[in-house]
Amino acid sequence: MAAGYLEILRTRHAARLLTGTLVGRLPNATAALAIVLFVRAEGGTYSLAGALAAVYGVANAVGQPLLGRLVDLCGQPRVQLPAALASAAAMAVFAFAGTGSLPVAYAAVAAAGLCVPPLEGGLRALWPSVLGEGDQVHTAYAMDAVAQEVMFTLGPLLVTLCVSLWSAQAALLVVNVMGVLGALSVVVSPPSRAWRSAPREAHWLGALRSSGLLALLGAFLFVGVAMGSITVASVPYADDHGGDVVYGWLMAALGLGALLGGSVYGARRWTGEPARRLRALVALLAVCYLPLMLMPDAVAMVLLTVLAGVFLAPAIACAFVLVDRHAPRGTVTEAFSWLVTTFTVGASVGTGLAGPVVEAGGALWGFAVPGVAGGVSLLVLAVTGRVLAAPGRGAVVAVGSENDPNRAAEPRFSSGDRA
């Protein structure tokens, strides 16, 4: 398992790009927690903290595909670094101004979320030019998904450490400075500076012109709903089985499951149709959500939560392959950013939906939501199976990449199918 990942990391620039991207995404990964802790330290209410975190999330969901389109048009350094600086500056305004002026606080948080650089989509656009075509790119997608789980585990620990050693204000500033340094490390690298998106025809829909991409977005909206609902349904369960410590273990178990599943998935070279494989992975994901409704004792529930997370990272990694296949020529960064945005919006919808469900029926019905959402996601993939199985609009074979530094013709598309 480790051999495949080590082979990738030994490739020139790969470790730097992966590390820089993860560090650059720390502000986004920890924003909700950092905002809540800061507002609490300022004497604000949890309602205010939740509202500010929600504003950040919505702004981020809007900004990612827009900035992704700019990256495709202008290149990575011209967009990623200015966006990182603008986001960090806006968060610094929030950190120093506090919550004394609510309009300033809301505006600063919104600007910070809107300007988060699309480093995640940018990295996936770079992998083919760094690793070449073939199985290594697919393994890199899996490694990327695994690394995300590590970041979402260690990021909150870093924030809480900064709060305990210094202050919540310092945590906001430190994390965002690290984010700028991570983005800087990526954009000054030779692959990022050399990368250019393929030529595209102007169209206001951009990547959303692809029916295959729309099918993926529809499916992963409901995967996001499932993940968001689990975080809410786990709260009343934890209240009855040990409190905050149990809740922390459940959330860590979810990430551990994704980490294990992604590691195993990326260690194997997969053959066959990725659309069919994605349906199988989402089906397993939905099935593994159902045992959560048993709500056994805390230890068994943690184990079931690990199982519930096992197929998440493999499903995401497989979706990356399909995004690369179906993204219209010249829109690869935007397409990956749309997937991130859709998943995030789905998670927000899931948290909002699970709240009333838990209040009406308790944790049992709350844990039913992810199973239903997983089933709907599978239904979307089944209905759109022919669209996803197609190699791309006007495609010949799905083996090329638009990131060819020699500007070779992309085998996936006909010459008339530029977007």
Secondary structure, 3 states (H helix, E strand, C coil): CHHHHHHHHCCCCHHHHHHHHHHHCHHHHHHHHHHHHHHHHCCCCHHHHHHHHHHHHHHHHHHHHHHHHHHHHHCCHHHHHHHHHHHHHHHHHHHHHCCCCHHHHHHHHHHHHHCCCCHHHHHHHHHHHHHCCCHHHHHHHHHHHHHHHHHHHHHHHHHHHHHHHCCHHHHHHHHHHHHHHHHHHHHCCHHHHHCCCCCCCCCCCHHHHCHHHHHHHHHHHHHHHHHHHHHHHHHHHHHHHCCHHHHHHHHHHHHHHHHHHHHHHHHCCCCCCHHHHHHHHHHHHHHHHHHHHHCCCHHHHHHHHHHHHCCHHHHHHHHHHHHHHHCCECCHHHHHHHHHHHHHHHHHHHHHHHHHHHHHHHHHHHHHHHHHHHHHHHHHHHHCHHHHHCCCCCCCCCCCCCCCCCCCCCCCCCCCCEC
